[in-house]
Amino acid sequence: MLQEFVDELKKVVPFKDATGAGDLVLIAADNPRTLVYALVDSLEPDSQRKEKWWHVHMYLLTVPPQETVWTLREPQFTGKEIFTMGGEQRFLQAVRLGVQPAPPELSERDRSGNASPAGKPFRRLK
């Protein structure tokens, strides 16, 4: 079930509450289980509908990138609601980018990039 998958994603992915132009979004589908990133190009209101629907212009970050437009309500493009497209469940939410704090169990030596707790070298990108 997609809701269970989304619950697991929310434990490891830093999601944003809002979505706007320039945001990176994570899109999840259930059948088949798929994850893909997309770059939001623009959001424009759908004036043809009575309710508040939006045209979400995105570039799916595939090779090559694919331009697409989905018409969604705000709860659907902000991760508050799982929705259905073509008979399949979908989830979409913006990802918070930036430097993530080091896990608290890492020592100062580990944070410097010298060695991980398992003894394998790692380095944070700055």
SELO-622875 format. One record per residue: z, x, y of N, C-alpha, C in turn; residue in three letters; residue number from 0. Coordinates in Angstrom, 1 decimal. Example, Ala and Ser with C-alpha at 12.3 -4.5 7.8 and 13.67 -1.06 7.14 Angstrom:
SELO-622875
+--------+--------+--------+--------+--------+--------+--------+--------+--------+-----+-----+
|     nw |     nu |     nv |    caw |    cau |    cav |     cw |     cu |     cv | res |   n |
+--------+--------+--------+--------+--------+--------+--------+--------+--------+-----+-----+
|    7.8 |   13.2 |   -5.7 |    7.8 |   12.3 |   -4.5 |    7.8 |   13.2 |   -3.3 | ALA |   0 |
|    7.1 |   12.8 |   -2.2 |    7.1 |   13.7 |   -1.1 |    7.9 |   12.9 |    0.0 | SER |   1 |
+--------+--------+--------+--------+--------+--------+--------+--------+--------+-----+-----+
This chain:
SELO-622875
+--------+--------+--------+--------+--------+--------+--------+--------+--------+-----+-----+
|     nw |     nu |     nv |    caw |    cau |    cav |     cw |     cu |     cv | res |   n |
+--------+--------+--------+--------+--------+--------+--------+--------+--------+-----+-----+
|    0.0 |    0.8 |   -1.2 |    0.0 |    0.0 |    0.0 |    0.0 |    0.9 |    1.3 | MET |   0 |
|   -0.8 |    0.5 |    2.2 |   -0.9 |    1.4 |    3.4 |    0.4 |    1.5 |    4.2 | LEU |   1 |
|    1.2 |    0.5 |    4.3 |    2.4 |    0.5 |    5.0 |    3.3 |    1.7 |    4.5 | GLN |   2 |
|    3.4 |    1.8 |    3.2 |    4.2 |    2.9 |    2.7 |    3.7 |    4.3 |    3.1 | GLU |   3 |
|    2.4 |    4.4 |    3.0 |    1.7 |    5.7 |    3.4 |    2.0 |    6.0 |    4.9 | PHE |   4 |
|    1.9 |    4.9 |    5.8 |    2.1 |    5.1 |    7.2 |    3.6 |    5.5 |    7.4 | VAL |   5 |
|    4.5 |    4.9 |    6.7 |    5.9 |    5.2 |    6.8 |    6.1 |    6.7 |    6.5 | ASP |   6 |
|    5.5 |    7.2 |    5.5 |    5.6 |    8.7 |    5.2 |    4.9 |    9.5 |    6.3 | GLU |   7 |
|    3.8 |    9.1 |    6.8 |    3.1 |    9.8 |    7.9 |    4.1 |   10.0 |    9.1 | LEU |   8 |
|    4.8 |    8.9 |    9.4 |    5.6 |    8.9 |   10.6 |    6.8 |    9.8 |   10.5 | LYS |   9 |
|    7.1 |   10.3 |    9.3 |    8.2 |   11.2 |    9.0 |    7.7 |   12.7 |    9.4 | LYS |  10 |
|    6.4 |   12.9 |    9.3 |    5.9 |   14.3 |    9.5 |    4.9 |   14.5 |   10.7 | VAL |  11 |
|    4.4 |   13.4 |   11.2 |    3.5 |   13.5 |   12.3 |    4.1 |   13.0 |   13.6 | VAL |  12 |
|    4.1 |   13.8 |   14.7 |    4.7 |   13.3 |   16.0 |    3.8 |   12.4 |   16.7 | PRO |  13 |
|    4.0 |   11.1 |   16.6 |    3.1 |   10.1 |   17.2 |    3.6 |    9.8 |   18.6 | PHE |  14 |
|    2.6 |    9.3 |   19.4 |    2.9 |    8.9 |   20.8 |    3.0 |    7.3 |   20.7 | LYS |  15 |
|    3.6 |    6.8 |   21.8 |    3.8 |    5.3 |   21.8 |    2.6 |    4.7 |   22.5 | ASP |  16 |
|    1.8 |    5.4 |   23.3 |    0.7 |    4.9 |   24.0 |   -0.6 |    5.6 |   23.6 | ALA |  17 |
|   -1.7 |    5.1 |   23.9 |   -3.0 |    5.7 |   23.6 |   -3.9 |    5.6 |   24.8 | THR |  18 |
|   -4.5 |    6.7 |   25.2 |   -5.4 |    6.8 |   26.3 |   -6.6 |    7.7 |   26.1 | GLY |  19 |
|   -7.5 |    7.7 |   27.1 |   -8.7 |    8.6 |   27.0 |   -8.2 |   10.1 |   26.9 | ALA |  20 |
|   -8.8 |   10.8 |   26.0 |   -8.4 |   12.2 |   25.8 |   -7.4 |   12.4 |   24.7 | GLY |  21 |
|   -6.9 |   11.3 |   24.1 |   -5.9 |   11.5 |   23.1 |   -6.5 |   11.7 |   21.7 | ASP |  22 |
|   -5.8 |   12.5 |   20.9 |   -6.2 |   12.7 |   19.5 |   -5.5 |   11.6 |   18.7 | LEU |  23 |
|   -6.2 |   10.8 |   17.9 |   -5.6 |    9.8 |   17.1 |   -5.8 |   10.1 |   15.6 | VAL |  24 |
|   -4.8 |    9.7 |   14.8 |   -4.9 |    9.8 |   13.4 |   -5.3 |    8.4 |   12.9 | LEU |  25 |
|   -6.3 |    8.4 |   12.0 |   -6.7 |    7.1 |   11.4 |   -6.5 |    7.2 |    9.9 | ILE |  26 |
|   -5.8 |    6.2 |    9.4 |   -5.5 |    6.2 |    7.9 |   -6.2 |    4.9 |    7.4 | ALA |  27 |
|   -6.7 |    5.1 |    6.2 |   -7.3 |    3.9 |    5.4 |   -6.7 |    4.0 |    4.0 | ALA |  28 |
|   -6.7 |    2.9 |    3.4 |   -6.0 |    2.8 |    2.1 |   -6.9 |    2.9 |    0.9 | ASP |  29 |
|   -8.1 |    2.4 |    0.9 |   -9.0 |    2.3 |   -0.2 |  -10.4 |    2.8 |    0.1 | ASN |  30 |
|  -10.7 |    4.0 |   -0.2 |   -9.9 |    5.0 |   -0.8 |   -9.0 |    5.6 |    0.3 | PRO |  31 |
|   -7.9 |    6.2 |   -0.2 |   -6.9 |    6.8 |    0.7 |   -7.6 |    7.9 |    1.6 | ARG |  32 |
|   -7.6 |    7.7 |    2.9 |   -8.4 |    8.6 |    3.8 |   -7.6 |    8.8 |    5.0 | THR |  33 |
|   -7.6 |   10.0 |    5.5 |   -7.1 |   10.4 |    6.8 |   -8.2 |   11.1 |    7.6 | LEU |  34 |
|   -8.4 |   10.7 |    8.9 |   -9.3 |   11.4 |    9.7 |   -8.8 |   11.4 |   11.1 | VAL |  35 |
|   -9.1 |   12.5 |   11.9 |   -8.7 |   12.5 |   13.3 |   -9.9 |   12.1 |   14.1 | TYR |  36 |
|   -9.6 |   11.5 |   15.3 |  -10.7 |   11.1 |   16.2 |  -10.2 |   11.4 |   17.6 | ALA |  37 |
|  -11.1 |   11.7 |   18.5 |  -10.8 |   11.9 |   19.9 |  -11.2 |   10.7 |   20.7 | LEU |  38 |
|  -10.3 |   10.1 |   21.4 |  -10.5 |    8.9 |   22.2 |  -11.3 |    9.3 |   23.5 | VAL |  39 |
|  -12.5 |    8.8 |   23.6 |  -13.3 |    9.1 |   24.8 |  -12.9 |    8.1 |   26.0 | ASP |  40 |
|  -12.8 |    6.8 |   25.7 |  -12.5 |    5.8 |   26.7 |  -12.0 |    4.5 |   26.1 | SER |  41 |
|  -11.3 |    3.8 |   26.9 |  -10.9 |    2.4 |   26.5 |  -11.3 |    1.5 |   27.6 | LEU |  42 |
|  -12.0 |    0.4 |   27.2 |  -12.4 |   -0.6 |   28.2 |  -12.2 |   -2.0 |   27.7 | GLU |  43 |
|  -11.7 |   -2.9 |   28.6 |  -11.4 |   -4.2 |   28.2 |  -12.7 |   -5.0 |   27.7 | PRO |  44 |
|  -12.5 |   -5.8 |   26.7 |  -13.6 |   -6.6 |   26.2 |  -13.5 |   -7.9 |   26.9 | ASP |  45 |
|  -14.4 |   -8.1 |   27.9 |  -14.4 |   -9.3 |   28.8 |  -15.0 |  -10.5 |   28.1 | SER |  46 |
|  -15.5 |  -10.4 |   26.9 |  -16.1 |  -11.5 |   26.2 |  -15.0 |  -12.3 |   25.4 | GLN |  47 |
|  -13.8 |  -11.8 |   25.3 |  -12.8 |  -12.5 |   24.5 |  -11.7 |  -13.0 |   25.4 | ARG |  48 |
|  -11.1 |  -14.1 |   25.0 |  -10.0 |  -14.7 |   25.8 |   -8.7 |  -13.9 |   25.7 | LYS |  49 |
|   -8.4 |  -13.4 |   24.5 |   -7.2 |  -12.5 |   24.3 |   -7.6 |  -11.1 |   24.8 | GLU |  50 |
|   -6.6 |  -10.3 |   24.9 |   -6.8 |   -8.9 |   25.4 |   -7.2 |   -8.0 |   24.2 | LYS |  51 |
|   -8.5 |   -7.8 |   24.1 |   -9.1 |   -6.9 |   23.2 |   -9.7 |   -5.7 |   24.0 | TRP |  52 |
|   -9.8 |   -4.6 |   23.4 |  -10.4 |   -3.4 |   24.0 |  -11.4 |   -2.7 |   23.2 | TRP |  53 |
|  -12.4 |   -2.2 |   23.8 |  -13.4 |   -1.3 |   23.2 |  -12.9 |    0.1 |   23.2 | HIS |  54 |
|  -12.6 |    0.6 |   22.0 |  -12.0 |    2.0 |   21.9 |  -13.2 |    2.9 |   21.5 | VAL |  55 |
|  -13.6 |    3.7 |   22.5 |  -14.7 |    4.6 |   22.2 |  -14.1 |    5.9 |   21.7 | HIS |  56 |
|  -14.6 |    6.4 |   20.5 |  -14.0 |    7.5 |   19.9 |  -15.1 |    8.4 |   19.3 | MET |  57 |
|  -14.7 |    9.7 |   19.1 |  -15.5 |   10.6 |   18.3 |  -14.7 |   10.9 |   17.0 | TYR |  58 |
|  -15.2 |   10.5 |   15.9 |  -14.5 |   10.9 |   14.6 |  -14.8 |   12.4 |   14.4 | LEU |  59 |
|  -13.7 |   13.1 |   14.2 |  -13.8 |   14.6 |   14.1 |  -14.2 |   15.0 |   12.7 | LEU |  60 |
|  -15.4 |   14.6 |   12.3 |  -16.1 |   15.0 |   11.1 |  -17.2 |   16.0 |   11.4 | THR |  61 |
|  -17.8 |   16.5 |   10.4 |  -19.0 |   17.4 |   10.6 |  -20.2 |   16.7 |   10.2 | VAL |  62 |
|  -21.1 |   16.4 |   11.1 |  -20.9 |   16.5 |   12.6 |  -20.0 |   15.4 |   13.1 | PRO |  63 |
|  -19.5 |   15.5 |   14.3 |  -18.7 |   14.4 |   14.9 |  -19.5 |   13.2 |   15.0 | PRO |  64 |
|  -18.9 |   12.0 |   14.8 |  -19.5 |   10.7 |   14.8 |  -19.0 |    9.9 |   16.0 | GLN |  65 |
|  -19.8 |    9.4 |   16.8 |  -19.4 |    8.5 |   17.9 |  -19.3 |    7.1 |   17.3 | GLU |  66 |
|  -18.2 |    6.4 |   17.7 |  -18.0 |    5.1 |   17.2 |  -17.2 |    4.3 |   18.3 | THR |  67 |
|  -17.3 |    3.0 |   18.2 |  -16.6 |    2.1 |   19.1 |  -16.0 |    1.0 |   18.2 | VAL |  68 |
|  -14.7 |    0.9 |   18.3 |  -13.9 |   -0.1 |   17.6 |  -13.4 |   -1.1 |   18.6 | TRP |  69 |
|  -13.4 |   -2.4 |   18.3 |  -12.8 |   -3.4 |   19.2 |  -11.5 |   -3.8 |   18.6 | THR |  70 |
|  -10.4 |   -3.5 |   19.4 |   -9.1 |   -3.6 |   18.8 |   -8.1 |   -4.2 |   19.9 | LEU |  71 |
|   -7.0 |   -4.8 |   19.5 |   -6.0 |   -5.2 |   20.4 |   -5.0 |   -4.0 |   20.6 | ARG |  72 |
|   -4.3 |   -4.0 |   21.7 |   -3.4 |   -2.9 |   21.9 |   -2.4 |   -2.5 |   20.8 | GLU |  73 |
|   -1.8 |   -3.5 |   20.1 |   -0.9 |   -3.1 |   19.0 |   -1.6 |   -2.4 |   17.9 | PRO |  74 |
|   -2.9 |   -2.6 |   17.8 |   -3.7 |   -2.0 |   16.7 |   -4.1 |   -0.6 |   17.1 | GLN |  75 |
|   -4.3 |   -0.2 |   18.3 |   -4.7 |    1.1 |   18.7 |   -3.5 |    2.0 |   19.1 | PHE |  76 |
|   -2.3 |    1.4 |   19.0 |   -1.1 |    2.2 |   19.4 |   -0.2 |    2.3 |   18.2 | THR |  77 |
|   -0.7 |    2.0 |   17.0 |    0.1 |    2.2 |   15.8 |    1.2 |    1.1 |   15.5 | GLY |  78 |
|    1.2 |    0.1 |   16.3 |    2.3 |   -0.9 |   16.1 |    1.9 |   -2.0 |   15.1 | LYS |  79 |
|    0.6 |   -2.0 |   14.7 |    0.1 |   -3.0 |   13.8 |   -1.0 |   -2.4 |   12.9 | GLU |  80 |
|   -0.8 |   -2.6 |   11.6 |   -1.9 |   -2.3 |   10.6 |   -2.9 |   -3.4 |   10.7 | ILE |  81 |
|   -4.2 |   -3.1 |   10.7 |   -5.3 |   -4.1 |   10.9 |   -6.3 |   -3.9 |    9.8 | PHE |  82 |
|   -7.2 |   -4.9 |    9.7 |   -8.2 |   -4.9 |    8.6 |   -9.6 |   -4.7 |    9.3 | THR |  83 |
|  -10.4 |   -3.9 |    8.7 |  -11.8 |   -3.7 |    9.1 |  -12.7 |   -3.7 |    7.9 | MET |  84 |
|  -13.7 |   -4.5 |    7.8 |  -14.5 |   -4.5 |    6.6 |  -13.8 |   -4.8 |    5.3 | GLY |  85 |
|  -12.7 |   -5.6 |    5.4 |  -11.9 |   -5.9 |    4.3 |  -10.9 |   -4.8 |    3.8 | GLY |  86 |
|  -10.8 |   -3.7 |    4.6 |   -9.9 |   -2.6 |    4.3 |   -8.9 |   -2.4 |    5.4 | GLU |  87 |
|   -7.6 |   -2.2 |    5.0 |   -6.6 |   -1.9 |    5.9 |   -6.8 |   -0.6 |    6.6 | GLN |  88 |
|   -6.4 |   -0.6 |    7.9 |   -6.5 |    0.6 |    8.7 |   -5.2 |    0.8 |    9.6 | ARG |  89 |
|   -5.0 |    2.0 |   10.0 |   -3.9 |    2.4 |   10.9 |   -4.4 |    3.4 |   11.8 | PHE |  90 |
|   -4.1 |    3.3 |   13.1 |   -4.5 |    4.2 |   14.1 |   -3.4 |    4.4 |   15.1 | LEU |  91 |
|   -3.1 |    5.7 |   15.4 |   -2.1 |    6.0 |   16.4 |   -2.3 |    7.4 |   17.0 | GLN |  92 |
|   -2.0 |    7.5 |   18.3 |   -2.2 |    8.8 |   19.0 |   -1.1 |    9.8 |   18.5 | ALA |  93 |
|   -1.6 |   11.1 |   18.4 |   -0.7 |   12.1 |   18.0 |   -0.2 |   12.9 |   19.2 | VAL |  94 |
|    1.1 |   13.2 |   19.2 |    1.6 |   14.1 |   20.3 |    1.3 |   15.5 |   20.0 | ARG |  95 |
|    0.5 |   16.2 |   20.9 |    0.2 |   17.6 |   20.7 |    1.1 |   18.4 |   21.5 | LEU |  96 |
|    1.2 |   19.7 |   21.2 |    2.0 |   20.6 |   22.0 |    2.9 |   21.4 |   21.0 | GLY |  97 |
|    3.7 |   22.2 |   21.6 |    4.5 |   23.1 |   20.8 |    5.6 |   22.2 |   20.2 | VAL |  98 |
|    5.8 |   22.3 |   18.9 |    6.8 |   21.6 |   18.2 |    8.0 |   22.6 |   18.0 | GLN |  99 |
|    9.2 |   22.1 |   18.2 |   10.4 |   23.0 |   18.0 |   10.5 |   23.5 |   16.6 | PRO | 100 |
|   11.0 |   24.7 |   16.4 |   11.1 |   25.3 |   15.1 |   12.2 |   24.5 |   14.4 | ALA | 101 |
|   12.1 |   24.3 |   13.0 |   13.1 |   23.6 |   12.3 |   14.4 |   24.3 |   12.5 | PRO | 102 |
|   15.5 |   23.5 |   12.6 |   16.8 |   24.1 |   12.9 |   17.3 |   25.1 |   11.8 | PRO | 103 |
|   16.8 |   25.0 |   10.6 |   17.3 |   26.0 |    9.6 |   16.7 |   27.4 |    9.7 | GLU | 104 |
|   15.8 |   27.6 |   10.6 |   15.2 |   28.9 |   10.8 |   16.1 |   29.8 |   11.7 | LEU | 105 |
|   16.2 |   31.0 |   11.3 |   17.0 |   32.0 |   12.1 |   16.2 |   32.5 |   13.3 | SER | 106 |
|   16.8 |   33.2 |   14.2 |   16.1 |   33.7 |   15.3 |   15.1 |   34.7 |   14.8 | GLU | 107 |
|   15.4 |   35.5 |   13.8 |   14.4 |   36.5 |   13.3 |   13.2 |   35.7 |   12.8 | ARG | 108 |
|   13.4 |   34.6 |   12.1 |   12.3 |   33.8 |   11.6 |   11.4 |   33.3 |   12.7 | ASP | 109 |
|   12.1 |   32.8 |   13.8 |   11.3 |   32.3 |   14.9 |   10.5 |   33.3 |   15.6 | ARG | 110 |
|   10.8 |   34.6 |   15.5 |   10.1 |   35.6 |   16.2 |    8.7 |   35.9 |   15.5 | SER | 111 |
|    8.5 |   35.3 |   14.3 |    7.3 |   35.5 |   13.6 |    7.3 |   36.6 |   12.6 | GLY | 112 |
|    8.5 |   37.2 |   12.3 |    8.6 |   38.3 |   11.4 |    8.5 |   37.9 |    9.9 | ASN | 113 |
|    9.2 |   36.9 |    9.5 |    9.2 |   36.5 |    8.1 |    9.7 |   35.1 |    8.0 | ALA | 114 |
|    9.2 |   34.3 |    7.1 |    9.7 |   33.0 |    6.8 |   10.9 |   33.1 |    5.9 | SER | 115 |
|   11.6 |   32.0 |    5.7 |   12.8 |   32.0 |    4.7 |   12.3 |   32.4 |    3.3 | PRO | 116 |
|   11.1 |   32.1 |    2.9 |   10.6 |   32.5 |    1.6 |   10.1 |   33.9 |    1.6 | ALA | 117 |
|   10.2 |   34.7 |    2.7 |    9.8 |   36.0 |    2.7 |    8.3 |   36.2 |    3.1 | GLY | 118 |
|    7.6 |   35.1 |    3.3 |    6.2 |   35.2 |    3.6 |    6.0 |   35.2 |    5.1 | LYS | 119 |
|    5.2 |   36.1 |    5.6 |    5.0 |   36.1 |    7.1 |    4.4 |   34.9 |    7.7 | PRO | 120 |
|    4.8 |   34.5 |    8.8 |    4.2 |   33.4 |    9.6 |    4.3 |   33.7 |   11.0 | PHE | 121 |
|    3.4 |   33.1 |   11.8 |    3.5 |   33.3 |   13.2 |    3.1 |   32.0 |   13.9 | ARG | 122 |
|    3.9 |   31.6 |   15.0 |    3.6 |   30.4 |   15.8 |    2.5 |   30.8 |   16.8 | ARG | 123 |
|    1.5 |   29.9 |   16.9 |    0.5 |   30.1 |   17.9 |    1.1 |   29.7 |   19.3 | LEU | 124 |
|    0.8 |   30.4 |   20.3 |    1.4 |   30.1 |   21.6 |    0.3 |   29.7 |   22.6 | LYS | 125 |
+--------+--------+--------+--------+--------+--------+--------+--------+--------+-----+-----+
